[in-house]
Amino acid sequence: MSEVWKQAFARVPELLAAHVQISVSALALAMLICLPLAIWAARSPRIATLALTVASLIQTIPGLALLALFYPLLLGISAIIGGGISAFGFLPALLALTLYALLPILRNAVTGLSGVDPAAKEAADGLGMTSSQKLYFVEAPLAAPTIMAGIRTAAVWTIGAATLSTTVGQPSLGDLIFAGLQTQNWTLVLTGCLFSAALAISVDLLLGLIERGIRERRRILVGSGMAVIAGGLLAATLPLLIARDNIVVIGAKGFSEQFILARLIGSRLEDAGYSVRYRDGLGSAVVYQALSAGDVDVYVEYSGTIWTNQMQRTDAPPKSEMLDSIAQWTSDSHGVEMLGALGFENTYAFAVRPEDAREKSLKTLDDLARVSSDFNFGTDVEFLERPEWRMVQAAYPIRFKDARSFNPTFMYPALASGEVDVISAFSSDGRITANDFVVLADEKGAVPSYEAILLLAPERADDDRFVAAINPLVGAIAVENMREANYMVDREDDKKTPEQAAGWLNEKLRE
């Protein structure tokens, strides 16, 4: 087995355990909600119509959007009650996946209970059964196969949708899929998909066995299916039950540079005796809030992101002044310590193909504005909604013919292939140099500085051993080395993993 596959499989046990935990919890909560509601709805057509309509409306919301909606909702509730509710990780994923599982369970349960033969009900009434006895001895057994079919559908949906919980900080097999997509490491993508699919198929087959046992009234089948599920659940969650001391959670956003820097930080903390876990693929707002709440211990942010997103500033002061203001603001507002800048900047940079730069004399953003009406613009998925884009538009009369959003992995190939004519690249990305793209000068300073900065959770600020382990990174990473490390992961041939790139970068720092 190749080293790439070994590294992918090494991450599976812990991620599979977390995936099982969130999927089973969501499915169990959905059943707890749906089954009593279905009994009520089966006896009241009005309640049935209302419940099924609401469940159907929820089902129309994309799973990723449902997860995203719970993050600000839980933040708001936590702020109102003065804390105590985490908007990061397990809880938002649990609530979103539970809602997503409601419809198939509720619909099948209502259908099964409503479809019980009236003659069977009349016979039960003739025997003098109470409503509870009739439900337990007659209606539930007859409706059970239909109800189980709904649970099977919900289980498959929930296991598949749980891969999206990575975006709100809940570990899952989606960690492999998202990381693989960002770094074009298809081994990671395939590993995540295979284990997620295998889990869904296995659970569906076992629930099908239980369903068959109920339908044929064969207790051995029901007992066997439940025993295998219980044993599998125990085996899958065993990694979560193993106590580990000094666990550090390192956050990372969803692109190669963040994965590399997270592993660089992690290697140094492991050398200092800490156990490390990574939370990859997080959005800017999610990871900062998680840090301030102590759900993440450390991550690398960019000064311009804090300046524009968190502080809501629209000016662009000198770098040193900005860094001082950010350090003061994070400390005063959330108790977050800015340990320092790493030594390189990764700002938004407008890049074009070299032939277009020559033919159209493109050197600055003013030059780009002159031809922008003929250009198609490609960006990452969030740039068009960020304050930086509005600041650029305010400074330059840029009006593109069309604008499209890409995953950063596919944005650079889109420019190289001619699908778009200009992109909002990242200045420390090695693919700029590799493709000979030309970066246009921002002479008016519309885009603020984006120094890479180390942020620490409030609880870690006073941990001297923790600080001592990562403090040597401050001011030590040159942009040329960061570009090379990024390109190691992003290039198509002789691709390296983020761990390997981080190891190379660590060696460069020791030279």
N, C-alpha and C positions, 0 to 999 in steps of 0.2 A: 504494500500500500504506500502511495506517495506521501510526502510530508504534508502536502496541502490537505489531503483527505484526513490524515491523522489529526491535524489541527482542527479541522471542522468537526470531526467526530468527538474530539476531546471536550467540545463545548456542549454537546448534546445532552448528557445526563442532567445537568443543572437546569438547562433551559426547558427540557422536556418535563422535568418535575414542576417547574413554575407554570408551564403551559397546562399541565394536567390540573394543577391546583386551581387556576383561575377558571378553566373550562368547567370542571366539576362543580365548583362553587356557584357559578352563574347558572348552570343547568338545575342544580338543586334549588336555588332561590326561585327560579322561574317556575318550577313544579310546585313549590310551596305557595306561590301566588296563584297559579293558574287552576290547580285542581279544586280548591274550595270555590273559586270564582266560577268555574265551569258547572259545579253542582247548582249554584244559585242561578246561573244563566240558563241551565237546562230546564228550570222550572219557571223562568220568566223571559218570554221572548223579547221584551223591551231591554232587559239587562243584557241579553245575549247580543242584540244588535249593537248596543252601545259599546260593550267590551270588545267585540270583534272589530268594530270600526276603529276604535282607538289602537288596538294591536296592529291592525292593517296599516294605519297611518305611520306608526313607529317603524314598521318594516320598510316603508318607502324611503326612509332616511338612510343614506349610505353609512356603513359601519364606521368608517373613518370619521365622518362628520359627527356621528353620535358620540364617539369617544371624545372628540374635540369639544363638543358642547358641554360635557360634564366637567371639564377642567375649569372654565371660568365660573360655572355654577357652584361648584364646591368651594372655589376660592371665595366667592361672595358669601356663601353660607358661613364659612369659617371666619370671615371678617366680621360678620354680624354677631356671631355668638362668642367672638373673642378667641378663636383658635380651637384646636382639638380635632379638627377634621383635615385630613391630608388630601390635597387635590392631585397628588402624584402617586402613580403606581397602582396598587391593587384596587383601591376603592372606586376610582372612576372607571377602570376596566370592568370591574364586577357589575356596576350599575348598567353600563352600556350594553354589555353582553347579555345580561339578564333581560333587558327590554327586547333585545334582538331575538331572544329565544321564546318570547311569549306567544307569538301568533301560532306556530304549528302545534304547540301543546294545547293551547286554549281552543283552537278550532277543532282539533280532533277529539278533545275531551267533550266539548259541547255536542259535536256530531254523534259521538258514541253514546252518550247518556240520553240524548234526545231520540236516538234511533232504536232504543230498546223496545222489543215487541210489546205492544199494549196488553196482549194476552198474558204475558209473564207478569206484568205489573198487577193485573186484575187477580191473577192466581195468588200473588203475594198478599194482596188486600184481603182475599177470601180466607187466607190462613191467619189473618189478624195481625200481620206484621206492622210494626211501627215504621215511620218514614226512615229512621236510621237503619233498622233491620232490613228494610227493603233495599236501601242503597247498598248495604254491605253484602247481603247474601244474593241479591238478584241483579240490580243495575250495574254495580261495579264489575262483577265478573263478566257479564255479557259485553260491557263496553271496553273492557281492558285491552283486547287486541287493537282496537281503533286508537285508544289512548296511547298505547305503546308505540304505534306507528308514528304518532305525532312527536313523542319523545325522541324517537330515533332520528327524525328529521331535524329536530332542534339540536340534538347532540352534534350532528355533522356540521350544521351551520355554525354552532358556537365554537367548535374546535377550529374551523376554518377562519372565522372572524377574530379569534383570539390572537392570531398572528399580528393583527393591527395594534394590539395593546402595547407594543413596543413604543409607539409614538407618545404615550403618556407615562412612560417610565416603568411599566410592568414587564418584567422579563418574560419572554416566550420564544418559541421557535421562530417567530418573526424577526428576532434579533439577527439570526443568520441570513434571512432573506433580505432585510433592509441593508445590512452591511454588505452583502454580496452585490446588490444592485448598485450601491454607491461606488464600490471599488471595482466593479466588473469582474468580481470573483464568482464565477458561475458555479464553482464547487460549493461555496457557502449557500448560494440560492438553492441549488439542487438538494443539498443536505436538509435544509429547512423544509422544503416542499415535500421531500420524501417522508420524513419523519412525521410531519403534520398530516399528510395523507394516510400514512400507515396507522397513526393514532385514530383518525376518524373512521377508517375502514374497520379496524379492530373493535372499536366501541360499537359501531353499527352492527357488526356480526354478533357480538355478545348480546346486545339488546334484542336483536332479531331472535336469538336463541331463547331469551326470556319470553319474548312475545309468543313464540311457538309453544313454549311450555304452558303459558297461560291459556292459549287457544285450545290446546289439546288436553289441558288439565293434567299435565305431567310435571309433578313437583320436582322431579330430578333434573329436568332441563332448566327450570327456573332457578333451583338451588345452584346448579353448576355454573350457569351464567353469572349469577350474583357473586359466587365465590371467586371466579376468575377476575371479575371486575374489581372486587375488594382487594385481591392479591396484587393485581396490577397497579391499583391506586397506591397501595402501601409501598410497593417496590419503586414506583415512579417518584413518590414524594420523600423517599428515604434521604436523598441528598439535602433536602430542606431541613431535616430533623437533626442533622449532624452539627453540633455546636462548633463554631469557629470564633476564635478570639481576634480582637483588633481588626475587624472587617472594615475596610474602607470602600466607599462607593464613589467611583470616578465617573463623572458625567461627560457626555460627548454629543455634539450635534451630528447631523447626518451627512458628513462628507469626509474625504480621506484624511485631510490634515487633522481633523479632530480625532479620528480614530488613532492616528499615529501619535499625537501628543498625549492622548489618554494612556496609551501603552507605555510611552516614555515615562510619564509620571508614575504609572503602576509599577514599572520595573524598579524604580528607585525606592518606592514605598515597600515593595516586597523585600528588597535588600535590607530595608530597615526593620523587617520583622512583621510587617502588616500583611493580612490577607486582603486580596483585592477583588472587587466585583466591578464590572463595567455596565453603564446604562447608556447605550448608544442610540443614535437616531432621534434625539430630543430636539424640540423646537426652542428658539431663543427664550421665549417667555417661560416655557415649562421648566427648562433647566435652571434658570435663575431663581425662580420661585422655589424649586426643589432645594437648591443650595441654601437659600435663606431660611427654609424650614428645617434644614438638617437632614433631608432625605438623600442629598448628594453632599459629599464631603469636599470635593475639589473639582474644578474644571477650568478649561481655558476659554475665556471670552475675548471679545474684541471691543476696544474702547469706543468705537463708533456705534456699536450696537447698544451698549449701555447708555451712551450719550443721547441717542435718538429714540430708542424704544422705551427704556426705563425712565430716563430723566426728562424725556420729551423736549430736548433742546434742539434748536434749529440753527444755531450759530456754529462756526468752525474755528475755535481758538487754536493757538499753537499747541503742539503735542504735549509739552510738559505741563502747561496750564490745564489742559483737558484731563491728563492723568491725575493731577493733584485734586481736581474737582471731583472726579469719579471716586477716588479713594475716600475722600471725605463723605461723599453722598452715600456710598454703599455701607460705610461704617455707621453713619448716623441713622440711616433709614432702616437697615435690616441687620446690622451687626456683622455684615460680610466684610472680610478683610481682603484687600487687594495686596497680594504679596509683592507684585511688581510686574514690569513688562518683560517679555521673554527676549526681546531684542530684534524682532522683525515685525513688519506690518503686512496685513492681508486685507487690503481695501478693495472696494469695487473698482474695476478698471475696464473701460470700454475698449474692446479689441476688434480688429478687422483683419481680413486676409491681406497679405503683403502686396498682392497684385492690385487690389482695390486702393490700398494706401498710395501706391505709385501712380496709378492711372488717374486718381481723383485728387491727388495732393492732400491726403488726409494726415494731419499731424496732431491736431488738437480737437477738442469737442466743438469749438466754433466751426472748424472745417466740417465736422460731422453734421452739424446743424444745417449747413449749406446743402447737403445732399440727402438729408434724412428722409425726405418725402419719397425717395426712391428705394429706401432700404427697409428690409425686414429685420426686426429686432428679436433676438433670443435672450431669455433671462432664466435665472433659477426660479423656482416656484413661488418665492415670496418677494422678489425685488420690486415688482410693480406695485405692491401694496406697502412698501417701506417708505419712511420719510426721506431717505436718500434720493429716491427717484423724483419725488416732488421738489427736492432741493435742486437737483440737476435741471429739471424743467423750468424752474424759476430763474436759473442763471443762464441757461442757453435755450434758444428757440428751436428745440428739437421736436419734430413731429414725424414719427415713423409711419411708413405705409401700413405696416402690420406689426403686431407684437405677439410672441408666443412664449409660453413658459415650458421649461424642460427640467427634468432631473439633471443636476450638474454633470452626471456621468455622460449624458447624451447631448449636452449643450455644446461642447467643443467639437464633437463630430458633426453636429448640425452646421456649424460655421465652416468647417473644413470642406464639407460636401456641397456648400452653396445653398443649403436649405434656408439659412438666414444669412444676413450680411454683416451683422455686428452683434456682439454679445456683451453682457455684463459679467465679465470674467473676474477672477480673483487674482490679485497681483502676485501672490506667492505660489500660484499653480504652475507646476512644471510643464503642463501641456501648452502653455503660451510659447515658451521657448522651443519646445519640441516641434510645434507646427509653424514656427516663424511668424506667429501672429504679431501684429503691430498694436501696441497699446497707445491710445490717444491721450495727450496731456490734458489735464484738468487745470487750465491756467487761472481760472477764477476761484479755485479751491472750493467748489460746490460740495464735494464729498468730504466728510470729516475724516480725521485720522482713524485708522483701524489697527492700532498696536495690539498684538496678542498679549493678554494679561492673565495672570494666575489669580483666581478667586478662591477663597477658603470659606467654608461654612463657619458660623459663629463658634461652634463647639471645638473646631480644630485650630482656631487662631491662637489658643494658649497651649497647644500641644507642641512642646519644643522639639521632640523627636520627629514629629510629622513635618514641621516646618524645616528642620535641618535637612531632612531627606530630599526635599524638592527645591529648597532655596537656591542651590547652585544653578538651577535652570534660568534664573532671572538674569536677563541681559546676555545670555550665552548662546542664543540660537541666531545665526546669521541667515538672512533671507535666502542666500544662495544654497545653503544646506537644507533649508526647509523645502525649497523648490525641488531639489534633487530627491529628497525623501518622498515628497508627494508624487513625483513622477515614477518612482519605483513601484508605487501601488497602482497608479493610474494607467501606466503604459500597457499595451496589449501583449507585447512580447517580453519574455523573461520577467513576468510580473512577480512582485514580492507581496507578502502579507503586511498588514500594518505592524504586526509584531516584529517582523524582520526589518522593516524600514525604521522602526523605533530603535532597534538594536544598532543599526548602522549610524543613526543620528547620535545615539548615546556614545558610540565610539569616537565620533567626530568631536564631541564635546570634551572628551578626555584627552585628545591630542594636544 
